[in-house]
Amino acid sequence: MLPSEERPARPAYALYILLLLLAINALSYADRHVFSVLIPSIKAEFGATDSLLGLIGGPGFIVSYVLFSMPLARVADRWSRRGVLTLSATLWSAATAACGAAGSMAQLAVSRLIVGIGEAGGLPPAQSLLADLYDERRRSGAMGVLSSATYVGVVLGLTGGAAVGALWGWRWAFYALAIPGFPLALLLWLTGPRRVRAAKTVQSAPSESLWASARRFWAIPSLRLLALGVGTFNIFGYAAAIWKPAFFMRSHGMTMVEAGSWLGVGAAIGGITGSMLSGFIVDRLRARGEIWQLRVPAIAFLLAFPLFMFMYLLPGGAAVHIGDFRIPGVALLSILTGMMSAMWAGPAFGAAARLVLPEQRAQATAMLVVIINVIGSALGPVLGGVVSDLLTGRFGAESLRISLMSMSILTVLGGWLFWRAASHYPSDLARAARPQADVDAYDGRVGRAKLKEA
């Protein structure tokens, strides 16, 4: 008998949990991204530099996020995914409110660090819960829906945050996004899937140390390559997420509300569409071969690069007119680039769920999140800000445009790494389906054969 979290769920209940997890994770991303659209107001009040704001927006958040992701995922796998996610949502909501109450840059930095601790326990338990509720035929599609939380959160954070910030000030933008997290966390605790401990089967994974589990995941070629691919892309992706609102304002003359609104539209149409569409495309194409699980996002990354170049080369003020309605050219391109950039998440997390045991899923997701953020989030925002500061003397207000345009080449490298991961994925999946004893024996035979060849 399987734990209740691992039994096939009724479709209505599975959909309810999917939507609840979508809402909770959307708030997580909203709390994370609202900072970027509020940068001009925060800078004006505290007199901070772009480099300092990039440090708080990137490493200041990511260091704690990375340090706590694997330990919290391990607690979730051993204790309760529902419990860890509930406590995490409560913590990041309280810390977001503290950002609004900050009286100095130091207090804001500490509050952002605590937001990172809370959000570290968000995605891995949610992905693991969802992987148990949906079978392999529908899992990538469900993961794609959950991954769209990123872009729903961007809409809430950028559009909603900009609107509230313009009306009542930047502090109230943080408060407005913090409040809904508390009732959603309570709802998850009361209605989320519970693990029946008395019925638990004997599991081998929890007996491993955290380091041993990480090494086991890292030894899977496709899992390692897709993590490196997403991490590499996100050096640029997270830099753009933090600095694109400022780019819209500086290079295209938009107000804070206009930048937040157009970026919100881009995330709503492009990001959500790409995230959901990729999962459903993969679920269909897998009938032709498992390689398509990771080849779809590889193609999307490669197609995104010329669109990014076009977007950052577009002169300020360029627009499309539909009657009396003016649509900025960068806003249209933001929709297309957002769609291409969003097509990795559902397939990647769906692949990770299939490459490990059910009781290892939260930890596998956490390993992906750690690598993505160590490579991407920790480097991207601060690198974008530093390069912009260095180029200001030569390019003035256009320095941020040049900084982001030069970093967009990383989409090509990310696509190449995903293409390589796709080549390994079918054989890795076949090995994952075999009993671990057979895998270990196979590894031993291969090792002996290589010694003989040497």
SVG drawing of the C-alpha trace seen along z (x, -y; Angstrom):
<svg xmlns="http://www.w3.org/2000/svg" viewBox="-13 -60 59 67">
<polyline fill="none" stroke="black" stroke-width="0.4" points="0.0,0.0 1.4,-3.4 1.4,-6.6 -1.6,-8.8 0.7,-11.3 1.7,-8.7 -1.7,-7.1 -3.3,-8.0 -5.4,-11.1 -9.0,-11.7 -8.9,-14.1 -10.9,-16.8 -8.7,-16.7 -5.5,-16.6 -6.7,-19.7 -7.6,-21.5 -4.1,-20.9 -2.5,-21.9 -4.4,-25.3 -3.6,-25.8 0.1,-25.1 0.0,-27.4 -1.4,-30.2 1.1,-29.7 4.1,-29.6 2.8,-32.5 2.9,-34.6 6.4,-33.4 7.6,-34.7 5.6,-37.9 7.3,-38.5 10.6,-37.9 10.1,-40.0 8.3,-43.0 11.7,-44.2 12.9,-44.9 10.0,-47.2 10.5,-49.1 14.2,-49.7 13.8,-53.3 11.8,-54.3 14.1,-52.4 17.1,-54.0 15.6,-57.5 14.8,-57.1 18.0,-55.5 20.5,-56.8 21.8,-53.3 23.9,-52.5 22.9,-50.0 25.6,-47.7 24.3,-47.6 20.7,-47.1 21.9,-44.3 23.7,-42.7 20.5,-42.8 18.3,-41.6 20.7,-38.8 23.2,-37.3 21.4,-39.0 18.4,-36.8 20.0,-33.8 22.7,-32.9 20.1,-32.0 17.8,-30.4 20.6,-28.2 21.9,-27.3 18.5,-26.2 17.0,-24.5 18.6,-21.0 18.2,-20.8 14.5,-21.8 13.9,-19.4 15.4,-16.6 13.1,-17.5 10.2,-17.5 11.0,-14.0 11.6,-12.6 8.8,-14.5 6.1,-16.3 6.1,-18.1 2.8,-19.8 4.3,-20.9 7.5,-22.3 5.7,-24.2 3.2,-25.6 5.9,-26.9 7.9,-28.2 5.0,-30.2 4.3,-31.7 8.0,-32.7 8.5,-34.3 5.2,-36.2 6.3,-37.7 9.7,-38.6 8.1,-40.3 6.1,-42.5 9.4,-43.2 10.8,-44.5 8.1,-47.1 8.9,-48.1 12.7,-48.4 14.2,-51.7 17.6,-51.3 19.3,-49.3 20.8,-47.0 17.3,-46.1 16.0,-45.6 19.0,-43.3 18.3,-41.2 14.6,-41.0 15.4,-39.8 17.7,-37.2 14.9,-35.8 12.6,-35.8 15.2,-33.6 15.1,-31.2 11.3,-30.9 11.2,-30.5 13.9,-27.8 11.2,-25.5 8.6,-26.3 9.2,-24.8 10.8,-21.4 8.0,-20.1 5.4,-21.5 7.0,-19.7 7.3,-16.5 3.6,-16.6 2.5,-17.2 4.7,-14.4 2.8,-11.9 -0.7,-13.3 -0.2,-13.0 1.0,-9.9 3.7,-10.0 1.1,-10.6 0.0,-13.9 3.0,-14.9 4.9,-17.2 1.6,-19.1 0.9,-19.5 4.5,-20.6 4.1,-23.1 1.0,-24.5 2.8,-24.7 5.8,-26.3 3.6,-29.0 3.5,-30.3 6.7,-32.1 5.0,-34.2 1.7,-34.6 4.0,-35.9 5.8,-38.3 2.4,-39.7 1.4,-40.1 4.8,-41.4 5.5,-43.8 2.1,-45.0 0.4,-44.8 3.5,-46.0 4.0,-48.9 0.3,-50.0 0.3,-49.8 3.7,-51.5 2.5,-54.3 -0.6,-54.9 0.6,-54.4 4.4,-54.1 6.9,-51.2 6.4,-50.0 2.7,-49.2 3.6,-47.1 5.5,-44.7 2.6,-44.7 0.0,-44.0 1.8,-40.9 2.7,-39.6 -0.9,-39.4 -2.4,-36.7 0.4,-34.2 -0.9,-33.6 -4.4,-32.3 -3.1,-30.2 -0.5,-28.6 -3.3,-27.8 -5.5,-26.3 -2.6,-24.0 -2.1,-22.8 -5.7,-22.0 -6.5,-20.4 -3.2,-19.3 -2.1,-15.6 -1.0,-13.9 1.5,-11.1 0.3,-8.0 3.4,-7.1 2.2,-3.7 1.9,-2.6 5.2,-3.8 7.3,-1.4 11.0,-0.8 13.0,-3.5 16.6,-3.5 17.1,-7.1 16.6,-8.7 19.5,-6.6 21.9,-8.4 23.6,-11.5 22.8,-14.8 26.1,-14.8 25.6,-11.2 22.2,-12.0 23.6,-15.1 26.4,-13.0 24.0,-10.3 21.8,-13.0 24.9,-14.7 26.1,-11.3 23.1,-11.2 24.3,-12.8 21.0,-14.2 20.1,-15.6 23.5,-17.2 23.5,-18.7 19.9,-20.1 20.8,-21.7 23.9,-23.4 21.8,-24.4 19.1,-26.2 21.7,-27.6 23.7,-29.1 20.6,-30.5 19.6,-32.1 22.8,-34.1 21.1,-36.2 17.5,-35.3 17.7,-36.5 19.7,-39.6 16.9,-40.4 14.2,-39.7 15.8,-42.2 16.9,-44.9 14.3,-44.8 11.9,-47.2 14.8,-49.7 15.7,-49.1 12.2,-49.9 12.2,-53.1 15.7,-54.3 15.9,-53.2 12.3,-53.5 11.1,-56.4 8.4,-54.4 7.1,-55.3 7.2,-52.7 3.6,-51.8 4.0,-51.5 7.1,-49.3 5.4,-47.1 2.2,-46.8 3.9,-45.9 6.2,-43.4 3.2,-42.0 1.4,-41.6 4.5,-39.9 4.7,-37.5 0.9,-36.8 0.7,-36.1 4.2,-34.8 5.5,-33.3 2.3,-31.5 1.6,-30.3 5.2,-29.0 5.3,-27.3 2.0,-25.5 2.4,-24.8 5.8,-23.1 4.6,-20.6 1.7,-19.6 3.9,-19.5 6.3,-17.2 3.5,-14.9 2.5,-14.5 5.9,-14.1 7.2,-11.6 5.2,-9.0 7.8,-9.4 10.7,-9.2 11.8,-10.1 14.5,-12.4 11.8,-15.1 11.4,-15.6 14.5,-17.8 14.8,-18.6 11.8,-20.8 13.3,-23.3 16.6,-23.1 15.0,-24.3 13.1,-27.0 16.3,-28.4 18.1,-28.5 15.1,-30.2 15.0,-32.8 18.5,-34.3 17.8,-36.2 14.6,-37.6 16.5,-38.8 19.1,-40.5 16.3,-42.2 14.7,-43.4 17.8,-45.0 18.8,-46.6 15.3,-48.1 15.6,-51.9 13.8,-53.8 10.3,-54.8 9.8,-52.2 6.1,-51.1 3.3,-49.4 0.1,-51.4 -3.3,-49.7 -5.7,-52.5 -5.1,-54.9 -3.5,-52.3 0.3,-52.4 2.1,-49.1 5.9,-49.5 8.0,-47.2 9.9,-46.0 6.6,-44.9 5.7,-42.8 9.2,-41.2 9.0,-40.6 5.9,-38.4 7.8,-36.3 11.0,-36.0 9.0,-35.3 7.3,-32.4 10.6,-30.9 12.3,-31.4 9.5,-29.7 9.5,-26.4 12.2,-24.7 10.6,-24.4 7.8,-21.9 9.9,-19.4 13.0,-19.8 11.2,-19.2 9.2,-16.5 12.4,-14.8 13.9,-15.1 10.9,-13.5 11.2,-10.5 15.0,-10.0 14.8,-9.5 12.8,-7.5 9.5,-9.1 11.0,-9.6 13.9,-11.5 11.9,-14.0 12.0,-17.0 15.7,-16.6 16.3,-16.2 14.2,-19.3 16.2,-21.2 19.5,-20.1 18.3,-21.6 17.1,-24.8 20.5,-25.1 22.5,-24.7 20.3,-27.0 20.5,-29.7 24.2,-29.3 25.1,-29.7 22.3,-32.0 20.6,-34.0 23.7,-34.7 25.7,-35.9 23.1,-37.4 21.6,-40.4 24.9,-41.7 26.8,-41.1 24.1,-43.0 24.4,-45.9 28.2,-46.0 28.5,-45.9 25.9,-48.7 27.8,-50.8 31.1,-50.2 29.6,-51.3 27.7,-54.3 30.7,-56.7 30.6,-55.7 26.9,-54.9 25.1,-56.9 21.5,-55.8 22.0,-53.1 24.6,-51.2 21.9,-48.8 20.8,-48.0 24.3,-47.0 24.8,-45.0 21.7,-42.9 22.3,-42.5 25.8,-41.1 24.5,-38.6 21.8,-37.2 24.3,-35.0 24.0,-32.7 20.7,-31.4 22.6,-29.7 24.9,-28.0 21.9,-26.9 20.2,-25.5 23.3,-23.5 23.6,-22.0 19.9,-21.0 20.5,-19.4 23.3,-17.3 21.1,-16.4 18.4,-15.2 20.8,-12.8 21.6,-11.1 18.0,-11.2 16.6,-7.9 19.4,-5.8 19.4,-7.5 15.6,-6.9 16.1,-3.2 18.6,-2.9 16.4,-4.6 13.6,-2.1 15.8,0.8 16.3,1.9 19.2,0.1 21.1,3.4 21.1,4.0 22.3,0.5 25.1,0.9 26.1,4.2 26.0,2.7 28.2,-0.2 30.7,2.3 30.9,4.3 31.4,1.2 34.1,0.0 35.9,3.4 35.6,3.4 37.2,-0.1 40.0,1.1 40.7,4.0 40.7,1.6 43.1,-0.6"/>
</svg>
